[in-house]
Amino acid sequence: MLKDNCNMEGIAALDVVIKPQSVAPTGTLESELLYYAFTGDAHSMITLINTKRKEIGLQEKDAATLGEEEDEIHPDLFDFLNERSEQGWIALYLACAMGNTDCAEVLINAGSDVDFEDASGRSVLFVTAFKGYTGTHSPHSLLFPLTW
């Protein structure tokens, strides 16, 4: 939900704040995940998530099986998926803000935080709807049943 401290100037800033240089990879897996979410590279994102899964002793998975057979997400994987950029965004927020549905689906299936809100109280669902990504194959269509 939109919080009282979120004004329309902050919302309008969504169109100008998220720029490629603000999510450029810095050599860490976390920065690469943010970059792939921004650019819409779901294939590289799956490879990167599997690299992290292997690093923490979990079995690698393909896009169809991410999130299956696990009662709860490993804390290290959850932290990885929800690492914040310098601006305070997580990869799922960036994927949704950019309309990258395939990346959003990968991140949701892998265990990303669908309840994330930015510093102004804008949820992942809100930013998706605000940006107009509300079709049947959109980040909004993935998120709405999860947050309702």
Protein Blocks (a to p, Z undefined) as FASTA:
>chain_A
ZZfklcfklmmmmmmmmcfklmgcehiaklmmmmmmmnopaklmmmmmmmmmmmnopacd
dfklgoiaiabacfklmmmmmoccfkopafklmmmmnopaklmmmmmmnopafkbccfko
pafklmmmmnopabfbdfklmmmmmmZZ
